[in-house]
Amino acid sequence: MRTTAGTTQPTEEPHVRQEKERQTREAPKLADVDLSAAVDTVETYTRHLNTLQLKLLSLQQRYVHEGRRAIIVFEGWDAAGKGGVIRRINERLGPGLIKVRSRRGGVPR
């Protein structure tokens, strides 16, 4: 811990504070998602998709530069659209930096 200039109260190191904030955040719940939301036109969808793909490309480049790794997991029922989402995500990313793996679910008891 360190003290703030001119005061005697200790302050937390930034990485300690960030970790505490991360731990207190709740994961989003599916019940909170508006499943009735829809895209108005194909043009709107394409524009939004391009924006998100470029953001993901920027994130990928930053991770490569910093020597970091990431895992993205898609879980869902068969025919839920996971494959299409994965294809759209990978359209603009560096192909040599991505590994897509398929995992089979557990055996029902």
PyMOL CGO cylinders between C-alpha atoms (Angstrom):
from pymol import cmd
from pymol.cgo import CYLINDER

trace = [
    CYLINDER, 0.00, 0.00, 0.00, 1.08, 3.56, -0.55, 0.3, 1, 1, 1, 1, 1, 1,
    CYLINDER, 1.08, 3.56, -0.55, -0.09, 6.87, 0.78, 0.3, 1, 1, 1, 1, 1, 1,
    CYLINDER, -0.09, 6.87, 0.78, -1.73, 9.60, -1.24, 0.3, 1, 1, 1, 1, 1, 1,
    CYLINDER, -1.73, 9.60, -1.24, 0.29, 12.80, -1.53, 0.3, 1, 1, 1, 1, 1, 1,
    CYLINDER, 0.29, 12.80, -1.53, -0.45, 15.10, 1.38, 0.3, 1, 1, 1, 1, 1, 1,
    CYLINDER, -0.45, 15.10, 1.38, -2.56, 12.56, 3.30, 0.3, 1, 1, 1, 1, 1, 1,
    CYLINDER, -2.56, 12.56, 3.30, -1.87, 9.76, 5.71, 0.3, 1, 1, 1, 1, 1, 1,
    CYLINDER, -1.87, 9.76, 5.71, -4.60, 7.43, 4.45, 0.3, 1, 1, 1, 1, 1, 1,
    CYLINDER, -4.60, 7.43, 4.45, -3.20, 4.41, 2.58, 0.3, 1, 1, 1, 1, 1, 1,
    CYLINDER, -3.20, 4.41, 2.58, -4.49, 3.71, -0.93, 0.3, 1, 1, 1, 1, 1, 1,
    CYLINDER, -4.49, 3.71, -0.93, -4.51, 0.37, -2.72, 0.3, 1, 1, 1, 1, 1, 1,
    CYLINDER, -4.51, 0.37, -2.72, -2.21, -0.37, -5.59, 0.3, 1, 1, 1, 1, 1, 1,
    CYLINDER, -2.21, -0.37, -5.59, -4.10, -0.09, -8.90, 0.3, 1, 1, 1, 1, 1, 1,
    CYLINDER, -4.10, -0.09, -8.90, -3.79, -3.80, -9.72, 0.3, 1, 1, 1, 1, 1, 1,
    CYLINDER, -3.79, -3.80, -9.72, -5.19, -4.76, -6.30, 0.3, 1, 1, 1, 1, 1, 1,
    CYLINDER, -5.19, -4.76, -6.30, -8.14, -2.40, -6.73, 0.3, 1, 1, 1, 1, 1, 1,
    CYLINDER, -8.14, -2.40, -6.73, -8.83, -3.68, -10.26, 0.3, 1, 1, 1, 1, 1, 1,
    CYLINDER, -8.83, -3.68, -10.26, -8.81, -7.30, -9.07, 0.3, 1, 1, 1, 1, 1, 1,
    CYLINDER, -8.81, -7.30, -9.07, -11.26, -6.49, -6.27, 0.3, 1, 1, 1, 1, 1, 1,
    CYLINDER, -11.26, -6.49, -6.27, -13.55, -4.69, -8.73, 0.3, 1, 1, 1, 1, 1, 1,
    CYLINDER, -13.55, -4.69, -8.73, -13.37, -7.66, -11.13, 0.3, 1, 1, 1, 1, 1, 1,
    CYLINDER, -13.37, -7.66, -11.13, -14.31, -10.09, -8.36, 0.3, 1, 1, 1, 1, 1, 1,
    CYLINDER, -14.31, -10.09, -8.36, -17.31, -8.03, -7.24, 0.3, 1, 1, 1, 1, 1, 1,
    CYLINDER, -17.31, -8.03, -7.24, -18.84, -7.73, -10.72, 0.3, 1, 1, 1, 1, 1, 1,
    CYLINDER, -18.84, -7.73, -10.72, -21.59, -10.21, -11.42, 0.3, 1, 1, 1, 1, 1, 1,
    CYLINDER, -21.59, -10.21, -11.42, -21.67, -12.23, -14.59, 0.3, 1, 1, 1, 1, 1, 1,
    CYLINDER, -21.67, -12.23, -14.59, -24.54, -11.31, -16.92, 0.3, 1, 1, 1, 1, 1, 1,
    CYLINDER, -24.54, -11.31, -16.92, -27.55, -13.58, -16.74, 0.3, 1, 1, 1, 1, 1, 1,
    CYLINDER, -27.55, -13.58, -16.74, -29.46, -14.89, -19.74, 0.3, 1, 1, 1, 1, 1, 1,
    CYLINDER, -29.46, -14.89, -19.74, -32.71, -13.84, -18.06, 0.3, 1, 1, 1, 1, 1, 1,
    CYLINDER, -32.71, -13.84, -18.06, -31.53, -10.20, -18.29, 0.3, 1, 1, 1, 1, 1, 1,
    CYLINDER, -31.53, -10.20, -18.29, -30.98, -10.32, -22.06, 0.3, 1, 1, 1, 1, 1, 1,
    CYLINDER, -30.98, -10.32, -22.06, -33.62, -8.80, -24.33, 0.3, 1, 1, 1, 1, 1, 1,
    CYLINDER, -33.62, -8.80, -24.33, -34.21, -11.68, -26.74, 0.3, 1, 1, 1, 1, 1, 1,
    CYLINDER, -34.21, -11.68, -26.74, -36.81, -9.69, -28.68, 0.3, 1, 1, 1, 1, 1, 1,
    CYLINDER, -36.81, -9.69, -28.68, -34.17, -7.27, -30.00, 0.3, 1, 1, 1, 1, 1, 1,
    CYLINDER, -34.17, -7.27, -30.00, -33.81, -7.37, -33.78, 0.3, 1, 1, 1, 1, 1, 1,
    CYLINDER, -33.81, -7.37, -33.78, -31.80, -5.61, -36.47, 0.3, 1, 1, 1, 1, 1, 1,
    CYLINDER, -31.80, -5.61, -36.47, -33.83, -3.35, -38.75, 0.3, 1, 1, 1, 1, 1, 1,
    CYLINDER, -33.83, -3.35, -38.75, -32.08, -3.91, -42.07, 0.3, 1, 1, 1, 1, 1, 1,
    CYLINDER, -32.08, -3.91, -42.07, -29.32, -5.97, -43.64, 0.3, 1, 1, 1, 1, 1, 1,
    CYLINDER, -29.32, -5.97, -43.64, -27.29, -2.78, -44.03, 0.3, 1, 1, 1, 1, 1, 1,
    CYLINDER, -27.29, -2.78, -44.03, -27.54, -2.05, -40.30, 0.3, 1, 1, 1, 1, 1, 1,
    CYLINDER, -27.54, -2.05, -40.30, -26.54, -5.62, -39.49, 0.3, 1, 1, 1, 1, 1, 1,
    CYLINDER, -26.54, -5.62, -39.49, -23.55, -5.50, -41.86, 0.3, 1, 1, 1, 1, 1, 1,
    CYLINDER, -23.55, -5.50, -41.86, -22.38, -2.14, -40.52, 0.3, 1, 1, 1, 1, 1, 1,
    CYLINDER, -22.38, -2.14, -40.52, -22.66, -3.33, -36.93, 0.3, 1, 1, 1, 1, 1, 1,
    CYLINDER, -22.66, -3.33, -36.93, -20.91, -6.63, -37.75, 0.3, 1, 1, 1, 1, 1, 1,
    CYLINDER, -20.91, -6.63, -37.75, -18.03, -4.80, -39.46, 0.3, 1, 1, 1, 1, 1, 1,
    CYLINDER, -18.03, -4.80, -39.46, -17.60, -2.51, -36.44, 0.3, 1, 1, 1, 1, 1, 1,
    CYLINDER, -17.60, -2.51, -36.44, -17.48, -5.44, -34.04, 0.3, 1, 1, 1, 1, 1, 1,
    CYLINDER, -17.48, -5.44, -34.04, -15.10, -7.41, -36.29, 0.3, 1, 1, 1, 1, 1, 1,
    CYLINDER, -15.10, -7.41, -36.29, -12.69, -4.46, -36.40, 0.3, 1, 1, 1, 1, 1, 1,
    CYLINDER, -12.69, -4.46, -36.40, -12.83, -4.10, -32.61, 0.3, 1, 1, 1, 1, 1, 1,
    CYLINDER, -12.83, -4.10, -32.61, -12.03, -7.78, -32.25, 0.3, 1, 1, 1, 1, 1, 1,
    CYLINDER, -12.03, -7.78, -32.25, -9.16, -7.48, -34.75, 0.3, 1, 1, 1, 1, 1, 1,
    CYLINDER, -9.16, -7.48, -34.75, -7.76, -4.57, -32.74, 0.3, 1, 1, 1, 1, 1, 1,
    CYLINDER, -7.76, -4.57, -32.74, -8.04, -6.64, -29.56, 0.3, 1, 1, 1, 1, 1, 1,
    CYLINDER, -8.04, -6.64, -29.56, -6.30, -9.58, -31.26, 0.3, 1, 1, 1, 1, 1, 1,
    CYLINDER, -6.30, -9.58, -31.26, -3.43, -7.35, -32.42, 0.3, 1, 1, 1, 1, 1, 1,
    CYLINDER, -3.43, -7.35, -32.42, -3.05, -5.91, -28.91, 0.3, 1, 1, 1, 1, 1, 1,
    CYLINDER, -3.05, -5.91, -28.91, -2.94, -9.39, -27.38, 0.3, 1, 1, 1, 1, 1, 1,
    CYLINDER, -2.94, -9.39, -27.38, -0.32, -10.54, -29.90, 0.3, 1, 1, 1, 1, 1, 1,
    CYLINDER, -0.32, -10.54, -29.90, 1.77, -7.43, -29.23, 0.3, 1, 1, 1, 1, 1, 1,
    CYLINDER, 1.77, -7.43, -29.23, 1.59, -7.99, -25.46, 0.3, 1, 1, 1, 1, 1, 1,
    CYLINDER, 1.59, -7.99, -25.46, 2.21, -11.74, -25.75, 0.3, 1, 1, 1, 1, 1, 1,
    CYLINDER, 2.21, -11.74, -25.75, -1.15, -12.58, -24.18, 0.3, 1, 1, 1, 1, 1, 1,
    CYLINDER, -1.15, -12.58, -24.18, -3.59, -15.36, -25.01, 0.3, 1, 1, 1, 1, 1, 1,
    CYLINDER, -3.59, -15.36, -25.01, -7.36, -15.64, -24.87, 0.3, 1, 1, 1, 1, 1, 1,
    CYLINDER, -7.36, -15.64, -24.87, -9.98, -18.34, -25.04, 0.3, 1, 1, 1, 1, 1, 1,
    CYLINDER, -9.98, -18.34, -25.04, -13.49, -17.73, -26.32, 0.3, 1, 1, 1, 1, 1, 1,
    CYLINDER, -13.49, -17.73, -26.32, -16.01, -20.45, -25.49, 0.3, 1, 1, 1, 1, 1, 1,
    CYLINDER, -16.01, -20.45, -25.49, -19.36, -20.90, -27.21, 0.3, 1, 1, 1, 1, 1, 1,
    CYLINDER, -19.36, -20.90, -27.21, -21.82, -23.20, -25.53, 0.3, 1, 1, 1, 1, 1, 1,
    CYLINDER, -21.82, -23.20, -25.53, -25.28, -24.00, -26.75, 0.3, 1, 1, 1, 1, 1, 1,
    CYLINDER, -25.28, -24.00, -26.75, -27.70, -26.50, -28.17, 0.3, 1, 1, 1, 1, 1, 1,
    CYLINDER, -27.70, -26.50, -28.17, -27.11, -28.18, -31.52, 0.3, 1, 1, 1, 1, 1, 1,
    CYLINDER, -27.11, -28.18, -31.52, -28.16, -25.96, -34.43, 0.3, 1, 1, 1, 1, 1, 1,
    CYLINDER, -28.16, -25.96, -34.43, -28.10, -22.87, -32.19, 0.3, 1, 1, 1, 1, 1, 1,
    CYLINDER, -28.10, -22.87, -32.19, -25.96, -20.88, -34.64, 0.3, 1, 1, 1, 1, 1, 1,
    CYLINDER, -25.96, -20.88, -34.64, -22.58, -21.25, -32.94, 0.3, 1, 1, 1, 1, 1, 1,
    CYLINDER, -22.58, -21.25, -32.94, -20.81, -22.22, -36.18, 0.3, 1, 1, 1, 1, 1, 1,
    CYLINDER, -20.81, -22.22, -36.18, -22.09, -19.17, -38.04, 0.3, 1, 1, 1, 1, 1, 1,
    CYLINDER, -22.09, -19.17, -38.04, -20.99, -16.86, -35.24, 0.3, 1, 1, 1, 1, 1, 1,
    CYLINDER, -20.99, -16.86, -35.24, -17.52, -18.42, -35.20, 0.3, 1, 1, 1, 1, 1, 1,
    CYLINDER, -17.52, -18.42, -35.20, -17.20, -18.03, -38.99, 0.3, 1, 1, 1, 1, 1, 1,
    CYLINDER, -17.20, -18.03, -38.99, -18.23, -14.37, -38.80, 0.3, 1, 1, 1, 1, 1, 1,
    CYLINDER, -18.23, -14.37, -38.80, -15.78, -13.70, -35.97, 0.3, 1, 1, 1, 1, 1, 1,
    CYLINDER, -15.78, -13.70, -35.97, -12.91, -15.28, -37.90, 0.3, 1, 1, 1, 1, 1, 1,
    CYLINDER, -12.91, -15.28, -37.90, -13.58, -13.45, -41.18, 0.3, 1, 1, 1, 1, 1, 1,
    CYLINDER, -13.58, -13.45, -41.18, -11.27, -10.53, -40.38, 0.3, 1, 1, 1, 1, 1, 1,
    CYLINDER, -11.27, -10.53, -40.38, -8.89, -12.01, -37.83, 0.3, 1, 1, 1, 1, 1, 1,
    CYLINDER, -8.89, -12.01, -37.83, -5.38, -13.24, -38.54, 0.3, 1, 1, 1, 1, 1, 1,
    CYLINDER, -5.38, -13.24, -38.54, -5.89, -16.90, -39.54, 0.3, 1, 1, 1, 1, 1, 1,
    CYLINDER, -5.89, -16.90, -39.54, -2.47, -18.03, -38.29, 0.3, 1, 1, 1, 1, 1, 1,
    CYLINDER, -2.47, -18.03, -38.29, -3.32, -16.88, -34.79, 0.3, 1, 1, 1, 1, 1, 1,
    CYLINDER, -3.32, -16.88, -34.79, -6.63, -18.69, -34.34, 0.3, 1, 1, 1, 1, 1, 1,
    CYLINDER, -6.63, -18.69, -34.34, -7.33, -22.28, -33.40, 0.3, 1, 1, 1, 1, 1, 1,
    CYLINDER, -7.33, -22.28, -33.40, -10.93, -23.50, -33.44, 0.3, 1, 1, 1, 1, 1, 1,
    CYLINDER, -10.93, -23.50, -33.44, -11.65, -26.65, -31.49, 0.3, 1, 1, 1, 1, 1, 1,
    CYLINDER, -11.65, -26.65, -31.49, -14.87, -28.60, -31.21, 0.3, 1, 1, 1, 1, 1, 1,
    CYLINDER, -14.87, -28.60, -31.21, -15.69, -30.39, -28.01, 0.3, 1, 1, 1, 1, 1, 1,
    CYLINDER, -15.69, -30.39, -28.01, -18.42, -32.97, -27.70, 0.3, 1, 1, 1, 1, 1, 1,
    CYLINDER, -18.42, -32.97, -27.70, -20.77, -32.74, -24.78, 0.3, 1, 1, 1, 1, 1, 1,
    CYLINDER, -20.77, -32.74, -24.78, -20.97, -35.23, -21.96, 0.3, 1, 1, 1, 1, 1, 1,
    CYLINDER, -20.97, -35.23, -21.96, -22.96, -38.42, -22.17, 0.3, 1, 1, 1, 1, 1, 1,
    CYLINDER, -22.96, -38.42, -22.17, -26.48, -38.08, -20.71, 0.3, 1, 1, 1, 1, 1, 1,
    CYLINDER, -26.48, -38.08, -20.71, -27.02, -40.22, -17.62, 0.3, 1, 1, 1, 1, 1, 1,
]
cmd.load_cgo(trace, "trace")
